[in-house]
Amino acid sequence: MIEIIANVFILVLCLYGIIHLAWRVYTSKLKFLPGPSDLPIIGSVLEMEREPHKLFRQLQEYQKQFNYVFKVWLGYVPVVVSGNAEYAEAILSCKDLIKKSTFYWTSFGWLGTGLLTSDGSKWKNRRRLISPTFHFNILNDFVSIFVKHAESLVEALKLKSDADKAIDVQVPISLATLNVICETAMGVKIDIQQSTSAQYVKSVHSMTQHFQTRQKYPWLWPDFIYKLTSAGQEYYKDLKIAHDFTIDVIKKRAQSRNLSSNNIESADNNFKKVFIDMLLDLYDKGEIDIDGIREEVNTFMFAGHDTTATGMGWILYLLGRHPEVQKKLHAEIDRADLIPGIVLDKVRELKYLEYVIKEGLRLHPPIPLIARVLEKDTAIGKHVIPSGTEIALDVYALHLNPEYWDEPKTFNPDRFGQEKFLKRNPYSYIPFSAGSRNCIGQKFAMLEEKVFLFHIMKNFRLTSIQAENEVAECCEIIHKSNNGLMIKFSSR
């Protein structure tokens, strides 16, 4: 019996030795990069923090520890994480490196392979077809919608300000921007800001949390296992809510089109074609199926409201932490408000507001990580990164890298008007990504944020009640605070 146990023990040691040796050979291609410790098969996952805000801080500590470029192994998959402009330029400027990270597969059940996650000919074709719907002249037509929902948000915030209590600003802004994307890009009015429950917004937030957890732990990758877990069951409930919501939006727009084409009087007397109409036209021509429509609508519903809301939430938080910046912005807005004309003319004069937005996006980029998978060996600096490696560009770390920014953690909007900024490496500041896969809606987002912030700051003084170290920052696809951004709004 003892001899059998001894033989089994020796066999286990031999097998472990073989696996360990094979692992070291497999990982040797990236041995020139530092990083946390790893184990065969499971990689570095045991080193990673479980809670999202702790993981976020851990990654930023790694950036400092390893001089803004390091490797981690998520299971058997190598990931190079960089907050270095050299890596950002090498990846984003190359037209051959457009394939999104394989880790986006966790979102496929929701977003499918729409513009955000697709690659190859499908991505190129969709990008070509969708780009005209975000032309600047078309965006100008949306300003009245921006204004309407900004004014509605102000009225909602006034009710909160009268109660003299701080609120998590992420919630009402998300509802307002969802209203905007539905009415502008989808041509559907949903009035969700007046709803007692915004299940869609909640489900989106919940799903993005689940994505990060699932990506991190290889044992949750198989669908049949994930469906058995409590997290998986919660995710699929949220997924149904999101799908039901977008299907309802598609049906409503299709009905409006039918009424308009049949010359039947409808509530939408001034029918104008918007983003979703381009998809429906393609469907009528047989160039896209219903799943294709749904994946693009899901993509733009998510990206079009959540990223913009997140950016504005952080900007308001920063203004509430810096009364001197807020005072200067108030003065600019008050001067512009005296100018006769429409809101679009007024916001065009707000140069300091633009600096505030850009600085807010520097300190808190809504998309903190941009991920690609290398389809060929790629030279970056002195090294060659092997094909198959995942590259995660840490935008948050890049924007705080002291190699590119003076006093990087200081909220200083004026830096964007300085000559030094104008001469910067353009890949040191990428809140909307860069290159051929840059954000297609960045002009839409900037104009929407200017209009909303103009109305909010015209009406309120802000006080953020959380210190910076009290905010639970995380990067669950979108860079949010897990314990809210608590701001007190006081009427001016």
C-alpha positions as CSV (number, residue, x, y, z in Angstrom):
1,M,0.0,0.0,0.0
2,I,2.8,2.4,0.9
3,E,4.5,1.5,-2.3
4,I,1.4,2.3,-4.4
5,I,1.0,5.7,-2.6
6,A,4.7,6.4,-3.2
7,N,4.4,5.6,-6.9
8,V,1.3,7.8,-7.3
9,F,3.1,10.6,-5.5
10,I,6.1,10.2,-7.8
11,L,3.8,10.2,-10.9
12,V,2.0,13.3,-9.7
13,L,5.4,15.1,-9.2
14,C,6.5,14.0,-12.7
15,L,3.3,15.2,-14.3
16,Y,3.6,18.5,-12.4
17,G,7.2,18.9,-13.5
18,I,6.3,18.3,-17.1
19,I,3.4,20.8,-17.0
20,H,5.5,23.3,-15.2
21,L,8.4,22.9,-17.7
22,A,6.0,23.2,-20.6
23,W,4.4,26.3,-19.1
24,R,7.8,27.9,-18.7
25,V,8.6,27.2,-22.3
26,Y,5.2,28.6,-23.4
27,T,5.6,31.8,-21.4
28,S,9.3,32.4,-22.3
29,K,8.3,34.5,-25.3
30,L,7.3,37.2,-23.0
31,K,9.9,36.8,-20.3
32,F,11.4,40.2,-21.1
33,L,8.3,41.8,-19.6
34,P,7.8,42.0,-15.8
35,G,4.5,41.1,-14.1
36,P,2.8,39.4,-11.2
37,S,3.6,35.7,-10.5
38,D,1.8,33.0,-12.5
39,L,1.0,29.3,-12.3
40,P,0.6,26.7,-15.1
41,I,-2.9,26.7,-16.7
42,I,-4.5,29.3,-14.3
43,G,-1.9,32.0,-14.9
44,S,-2.0,35.1,-12.6
45,V,-5.7,34.9,-11.6
46,L,-5.0,34.0,-8.0
47,E,-2.9,37.2,-7.7
48,M,-5.8,39.4,-8.9
49,E,-8.1,41.1,-6.5
50,R,-11.7,39.9,-6.6
51,E,-13.6,43.1,-5.9
52,P,-13.7,45.5,-8.9
53,H,-12.5,48.7,-7.1
54,K,-9.6,46.8,-5.5
55,L,-8.7,45.2,-8.8
56,F,-8.7,48.7,-10.4
57,R,-6.3,50.0,-7.8
58,Q,-4.1,46.9,-8.1
59,L,-3.7,47.4,-11.8
60,Q,-2.7,51.0,-11.3
61,E,-0.1,49.9,-8.7
62,Y,1.3,47.4,-11.2
63,Q,1.6,50.2,-13.7
64,K,3.8,52.2,-11.3
65,Q,5.7,49.1,-10.1
66,F,6.5,47.8,-13.6
67,N,7.1,51.2,-15.3
68,Y,3.8,51.3,-17.3
69,V,4.1,48.0,-19.2
70,F,3.7,44.5,-17.7
71,K,2.2,41.1,-18.5
72,V,-0.4,39.0,-16.8
73,W,-1.7,35.6,-17.7
74,L,-5.5,35.2,-17.6
75,G,-5.5,31.4,-17.5
76,Y,-3.3,30.3,-20.4
77,V,-3.8,33.6,-22.3
78,P,-1.0,36.2,-22.2
79,V,-2.1,39.8,-21.8
80,V,0.3,42.8,-22.1
81,V,-1.0,45.8,-20.2
82,S,0.5,49.2,-21.1
83,G,0.1,52.8,-20.0
84,N,2.8,53.8,-22.5
85,A,2.2,56.1,-25.5
86,E,4.7,54.0,-27.5
87,Y,2.5,51.0,-27.2
88,A,-0.7,53.0,-27.9
89,E,0.8,54.4,-31.1
90,A,2.1,51.1,-32.3
91,I,-1.3,49.4,-31.9
92,L,-3.8,52.1,-32.8
93,S,-1.9,53.6,-35.7
94,C,-1.5,50.2,-37.5
95,K,-4.4,49.4,-39.9
96,D,-3.5,45.7,-39.7
97,L,-4.1,45.6,-35.9
98,I,-7.8,46.1,-35.7
99,K,-9.0,42.8,-34.2
100,K,-10.6,43.3,-30.8
101,S,-9.5,41.3,-27.9
102,T,-10.9,37.7,-27.6
103,F,-12.0,38.6,-24.1
104,Y,-14.9,40.6,-25.7
105,W,-16.5,37.2,-26.2
106,T,-18.2,37.6,-22.8
107,S,-20.3,40.4,-24.3
108,F,-21.3,38.6,-27.4
109,G,-24.6,37.3,-25.9
110,W,-25.6,40.9,-25.5
111,L,-23.8,43.0,-28.1
112,G,-23.2,40.3,-30.7
113,T,-20.5,41.2,-33.2
114,G,-21.6,44.7,-33.9
115,L,-19.4,47.7,-34.7
116,L,-17.8,47.6,-31.2
117,T,-16.7,43.9,-31.3
118,S,-16.6,42.8,-34.9
119,D,-13.5,42.8,-37.2
120,G,-12.4,42.1,-40.8
121,S,-14.8,42.8,-43.7
122,K,-17.9,42.9,-41.4
123,W,-16.4,45.7,-39.3
124,K,-15.2,47.7,-42.3
125,N,-18.6,47.5,-44.1
126,R,-20.6,48.4,-41.0
127,R,-18.2,51.3,-40.2
128,R,-18.6,52.6,-43.8
129,L,-22.4,52.4,-43.6
130,I,-22.8,53.9,-40.2
131,S,-20.3,56.8,-40.4
132,P,-22.6,59.2,-42.3
133,T,-25.2,59.0,-39.6
134,F,-22.8,60.9,-37.3
135,H,-21.9,63.7,-39.7
136,F,-21.6,67.1,-37.9
137,N,-24.5,68.6,-39.9
138,I,-26.8,65.9,-38.7
139,L,-25.6,66.4,-35.1
140,N,-26.6,70.0,-35.2
141,D,-30.2,68.8,-35.8
142,F,-30.0,66.9,-32.5
143,V,-29.2,70.0,-30.4
144,S,-32.9,70.7,-29.7
145,I,-33.2,67.2,-28.3
146,F,-30.1,67.6,-26.2
147,V,-31.6,70.9,-24.8
148,K,-35.0,69.3,-24.0
149,H,-33.5,66.5,-22.0
150,A,-30.9,68.7,-20.3
151,E,-33.7,71.0,-19.1
152,S,-35.7,68.0,-17.9
153,L,-32.6,66.8,-16.0
154,V,-32.2,70.2,-14.4
155,E,-35.8,70.1,-13.2
156,A,-35.2,66.7,-11.7
157,L,-32.0,67.9,-10.0
158,K,-33.9,71.0,-8.6
159,L,-36.2,68.6,-6.7
160,K,-33.2,66.9,-5.3
161,S,-31.5,70.2,-4.4
162,D,-34.5,71.4,-2.5
163,A,-34.2,68.3,-0.3
164,D,-30.7,69.5,0.6
165,K,-29.2,66.0,0.1
166,A,-26.4,64.6,-1.9
167,I,-27.3,62.2,-4.7
168,D,-25.4,59.7,-6.8
169,V,-25.2,61.7,-10.0
170,Q,-24.5,58.7,-12.1
171,V,-28.2,57.6,-11.9
172,P,-30.1,60.6,-13.2
173,I,-27.5,61.4,-15.9
174,S,-27.7,57.8,-17.2
175,L,-31.5,58.1,-17.5
176,A,-31.2,61.4,-19.3
177,T,-28.5,60.2,-21.8
178,L,-30.5,57.0,-22.5
179,N,-33.5,59.3,-23.4
180,V,-31.2,61.2,-25.7
181,I,-29.8,58.2,-27.6
182,C,-33.2,56.7,-28.0
183,E,-34.7,59.9,-29.5
184,T,-31.7,60.9,-31.6
185,A,-30.3,57.6,-33.0
186,M,-33.3,55.4,-32.6
187,G,-36.1,58.0,-33.3
188,V,-38.1,56.7,-30.3
189,K,-39.3,58.7,-27.3
190,I,-39.3,56.6,-24.1
191,D,-39.5,59.2,-21.3
192,I,-37.5,56.9,-19.1
193,Q,-36.4,59.7,-16.8
194,Q,-39.9,60.0,-15.4
195,S,-40.1,56.2,-14.9
196,T,-40.1,54.8,-11.4
197,S,-37.8,52.0,-12.4
198,A,-35.1,52.1,-15.1
199,Q,-34.6,48.3,-15.4
200,Y,-32.6,48.7,-18.6
201,V,-30.0,51.0,-17.0
202,K,-29.7,48.7,-14.0
203,S,-29.3,45.6,-16.2
204,V,-26.6,47.3,-18.2
205,H,-24.6,48.2,-15.1
206,S,-25.1,44.7,-13.7
207,M,-24.0,42.9,-16.9
208,T,-20.8,45.0,-17.2
209,Q,-19.9,43.9,-13.7
210,H,-20.4,40.2,-14.6
211,F,-18.2,40.6,-17.8
212,Q,-15.1,41.5,-15.8
213,T,-15.6,38.8,-13.2
214,R,-16.1,36.1,-15.9
215,Q,-13.1,37.3,-17.9
216,K,-10.8,37.0,-14.9
217,Y,-11.7,33.4,-13.9
218,P,-11.1,30.6,-16.5
219,W,-13.4,28.2,-14.7
220,L,-16.3,30.5,-15.5
221,W,-15.6,30.6,-19.2
222,P,-17.6,27.5,-20.3
223,D,-21.3,28.4,-20.7
224,F,-22.7,25.3,-19.2
225,I,-20.8,26.0,-16.0
226,Y,-21.5,29.7,-15.9
227,K,-25.3,29.1,-16.3
228,L,-25.2,27.0,-13.1
229,T,-23.7,29.8,-11.0
230,S,-25.8,32.4,-9.2
231,A,-23.8,35.1,-11.1
232,G,-24.6,33.4,-14.4
233,Q,-28.3,33.2,-13.6
234,E,-28.4,36.9,-12.7
235,Y,-26.6,37.8,-15.9
236,Y,-29.1,35.9,-18.1
237,K,-32.0,37.7,-16.3
238,D,-30.3,41.1,-17.0
239,L,-29.6,40.0,-20.6
240,K,-33.3,39.3,-21.2
241,I,-34.3,42.8,-19.8
242,A,-31.7,44.4,-22.2
243,H,-32.8,42.4,-25.2
244,D,-36.5,43.0,-24.5
245,F,-35.9,46.8,-24.2
246,T,-34.0,47.1,-27.5
247,I,-36.5,44.9,-29.4
248,D,-39.2,47.2,-28.2
249,V,-37.3,50.2,-29.5
250,I,-36.8,48.5,-32.9
251,K,-40.5,47.6,-33.1
252,K,-41.6,51.2,-32.3
253,R,-39.4,52.7,-34.9
254,A,-40.5,50.2,-37.5
255,Q,-44.1,51.1,-36.7
256,S,-43.4,54.8,-37.1
257,R,-41.8,54.2,-40.5
258,N,-44.8,52.2,-41.7
259,L,-47.2,54.9,-40.6
260,S,-45.1,57.6,-42.3
261,S,-44.7,55.6,-45.6
262,N,-48.5,55.0,-45.7
263,N,-49.1,58.7,-45.1
264,I,-51.1,58.0,-42.0
265,E,-51.2,60.8,-39.5
266,S,-49.0,59.9,-36.5
267,A,-47.5,61.5,-33.5
268,D,-44.3,62.0,-35.4
269,N,-45.4,64.5,-38.0
270,N,-41.9,65.6,-38.9
271,F,-40.4,62.2,-39.7
272,K,-36.7,62.3,-40.2
273,K,-34.4,59.4,-40.9
274,V,-31.9,58.6,-38.1
275,F,-29.3,55.9,-37.3
276,I,-31.8,53.0,-36.9
277,D,-33.4,53.8,-40.2
278,M,-30.2,53.1,-42.0
279,L,-30.3,49.6,-40.5
280,L,-33.9,49.1,-41.3
281,D,-33.3,50.2,-44.9
282,L,-30.5,47.6,-45.2
283,Y,-33.0,45.0,-43.8
284,D,-35.5,45.9,-46.4
285,K,-32.8,45.4,-49.1
286,G,-31.8,42.0,-47.6
287,E,-28.3,43.3,-46.7
288,I,-28.7,42.7,-42.9
289,D,-30.9,40.3,-40.8
290,I,-32.8,41.1,-37.7
291,D,-29.9,39.8,-35.5
292,G,-27.6,42.3,-37.3
293,I,-30.1,45.2,-36.5
294,R,-30.3,44.1,-32.9
295,E,-26.6,43.8,-32.3
296,E,-26.0,47.3,-33.7
297,V,-28.9,48.8,-31.7
298,N,-27.7,47.1,-28.5
299,T,-24.2,48.4,-29.2
300,F,-25.2,52.0,-29.8
301,M,-27.8,52.0,-27.0
302,F,-25.1,51.0,-24.6
303,A,-22.1,53.0,-25.9
304,G,-24.3,56.0,-26.8
305,H,-25.7,56.5,-23.3
306,D,-23.4,54.9,-20.7
307,T,-20.1,56.3,-21.8
308,T,-21.4,59.9,-22.1
309,A,-23.2,59.7,-18.8
310,T,-20.1,58.3,-17.1
311,G,-17.9,61.1,-18.5
312,M,-20.3,63.8,-17.3
313,G,-20.7,62.2,-13.9
314,W,-16.9,62.3,-13.3
315,I,-16.7,65.9,-14.6
316,L,-19.4,67.1,-12.2
317,Y,-17.7,65.2,-9.4
318,L,-14.4,67.0,-10.2
319,L,-16.1,70.4,-10.4
320,G,-17.6,69.7,-7.0
321,R,-14.2,69.0,-5.6
322,H,-12.6,72.2,-7.1
323,P,-14.6,75.3,-6.4
324,E,-12.0,77.5,-8.1
325,V,-12.5,75.8,-11.4
326,Q,-16.2,75.8,-10.9
327,K,-16.2,79.6,-10.3
328,K,-14.2,80.2,-13.5
329,L,-16.6,78.0,-15.4
330,H,-19.7,79.8,-14.0
331,A,-18.3,83.1,-15.1
332,E,-17.8,81.9,-18.6
333,I,-21.3,80.4,-18.8
334,D,-22.9,83.5,-17.4
335,R,-21.2,85.6,-20.1
336,A,-22.2,83.2,-22.9
337,D,-25.8,83.1,-21.7
338,L,-26.1,86.8,-22.4
339,I,-25.3,86.2,-26.1
340,P,-28.5,86.4,-28.2
341,G,-29.2,83.2,-30.1
342,I,-29.7,79.5,-29.8
343,V,-27.9,77.2,-27.3
344,L,-25.6,75.9,-30.1
345,D,-24.2,79.4,-30.7
346,K,-23.6,79.8,-26.9
347,V,-21.8,76.6,-26.3
348,R,-19.5,77.3,-29.2
349,E,-18.2,80.2,-27.3
350,L,-17.4,78.1,-24.2
351,K,-13.7,77.4,-24.6
352,Y,-13.1,76.8,-20.9
353,L,-16.0,74.4,-20.7
354,E,-14.3,72.4,-23.5
355,Y,-11.0,72.4,-21.5
356,V,-13.0,71.2,-18.4
357,I,-14.5,68.3,-20.4
358,K,-11.2,67.3,-21.9
359,E,-9.4,67.4,-18.5
360,G,-12.3,65.4,-17.0
361,L,-11.9,62.8,-19.7
362,R,-8.2,62.7,-19.1
363,L,-8.5,62.0,-15.4
364,H,-11.5,59.7,-15.8
365,P,-11.7,58.2,-19.3
366,P,-15.1,56.4,-19.6
367,I,-13.4,53.5,-21.5
368,P,-10.3,52.8,-19.3
369,L,-9.0,49.9,-21.4
370,I,-8.7,49.4,-25.1
371,A,-7.9,45.8,-26.0
372,R,-6.6,44.1,-29.2
373,V,-5.3,40.7,-30.1
374,L,-2.2,40.5,-32.2
375,E,-2.6,38.5,-35.4
376,K,1.1,38.7,-36.2
377,D,4.4,39.2,-34.4
378,T,4.6,43.0,-33.7
379,A,7.7,45.1,-32.9
380,I,7.1,47.7,-30.2
381,G,10.2,49.6,-29.2
382,K,13.1,47.2,-28.5
383,H,10.9,44.1,-28.3
384,V,8.8,41.8,-30.5
385,I,5.4,40.9,-29.0
386,P,4.4,37.4,-30.3
387,S,1.3,36.7,-32.3
388,G,-1.7,35.7,-30.2
389,T,-0.9,38.0,-27.4
390,E,-3.7,40.2,-26.0
391,I,-2.7,43.9,-25.7
392,A,-4.6,46.0,-23.2
393,L,-4.0,49.7,-23.5
394,D,-4.6,51.2,-20.1
395,V,-6.0,54.6,-21.0
396,Y,-6.4,55.6,-17.4
397,A,-2.8,54.9,-16.6
398,L,-1.7,56.5,-19.8
399,H,-3.5,59.7,-18.9
400,L,-1.7,59.8,-15.5
401,N,1.7,58.8,-16.8
402,P,4.1,61.4,-15.4
403,E,6.3,61.0,-18.5
404,Y,3.6,62.9,-20.5
405,W,1.8,65.0,-17.9
406,D,3.0,67.6,-15.4
407,E,1.3,67.0,-12.0
408,P,-0.8,64.3,-13.6
409,K,-3.4,63.9,-10.8
410,T,-4.1,67.6,-10.6
411,F,-7.4,68.7,-12.1
412,N,-6.1,71.6,-14.3
413,P,-8.3,72.4,-17.4
414,D,-6.0,75.2,-18.4
415,R,-3.4,72.7,-19.5
416,F,-5.4,72.1,-22.6
417,G,-4.8,75.6,-23.8
418,Q,-1.1,75.5,-23.2
419,E,1.4,75.2,-26.1
420,K,3.0,72.2,-24.4
421,F,-0.2,70.2,-24.7
422,L,-0.6,71.1,-28.3
423,K,2.9,69.7,-29.0
424,R,2.3,66.4,-27.0
425,N,2.5,62.9,-28.4
426,P,-1.1,62.6,-29.8
427,Y,-1.2,59.0,-28.4
428,S,-0.7,60.2,-24.8
429,Y,-4.4,61.4,-24.8
430,I,-6.9,59.0,-26.2
431,P,-10.3,59.2,-24.4
432,F,-12.0,58.3,-27.7
433,S,-9.3,55.8,-28.8
434,A,-7.5,56.7,-32.0
435,G,-6.8,55.4,-35.5
436,S,-9.2,53.6,-37.7
437,R,-11.2,52.2,-34.8
438,N,-11.6,55.5,-32.9
439,C,-15.0,56.3,-31.4
440,I,-17.5,57.0,-34.2
441,G,-19.7,59.0,-31.9
442,Q,-17.1,61.3,-30.3
443,K,-18.5,64.5,-31.9
444,F,-21.9,63.5,-30.8
445,A,-20.7,62.9,-27.2
446,M,-18.7,66.2,-27.0
447,L,-21.7,68.2,-28.2
448,E,-24.1,66.5,-25.9
449,E,-21.8,67.0,-22.9
450,K,-21.4,70.6,-23.7
451,V,-25.1,71.2,-23.9
452,F,-25.9,69.3,-20.7
453,L,-23.0,70.8,-18.7
454,F,-24.0,74.3,-19.9
455,H,-27.5,73.8,-18.5
456,I,-26.4,72.1,-15.2
457,M,-23.7,74.6,-14.4
458,K,-26.0,77.6,-15.3
459,N,-28.4,76.5,-12.6
460,F,-26.3,74.9,-9.8
461,R,-23.3,75.1,-7.6
462,L,-21.9,71.7,-6.8
463,T,-20.3,70.2,-3.7
464,S,-18.8,66.6,-3.9
465,I,-19.0,65.1,-0.5
466,Q,-16.6,62.2,-1.1
467,A,-12.8,62.6,-0.9
468,E,-10.9,61.0,-3.8
469,N,-9.8,58.0,-1.7
470,E,-13.4,57.4,-0.7
471,V,-14.6,56.8,-4.3
472,A,-14.6,53.1,-5.3
473,E,-13.3,53.5,-8.9
474,C,-13.6,50.4,-11.1
475,C,-13.2,49.5,-14.8
476,E,-16.0,47.1,-15.7
477,I,-15.8,48.0,-19.4
478,I,-16.9,51.5,-18.3
479,H,-15.0,53.5,-15.7
480,K,-17.5,54.1,-12.9
481,S,-17.7,54.4,-9.2
482,N,-19.1,51.4,-7.4
483,N,-20.2,53.4,-4.4
484,G,-21.6,56.3,-6.3
485,L,-20.5,59.9,-7.1
486,M,-22.3,61.8,-4.3
487,I,-22.9,65.4,-5.1
488,K,-24.9,68.1,-3.5
489,F,-26.7,70.5,-5.9
490,S,-27.4,74.0,-4.7
491,S,-29.5,76.4,-6.8
492,R,-27.7,79.5,-8.0
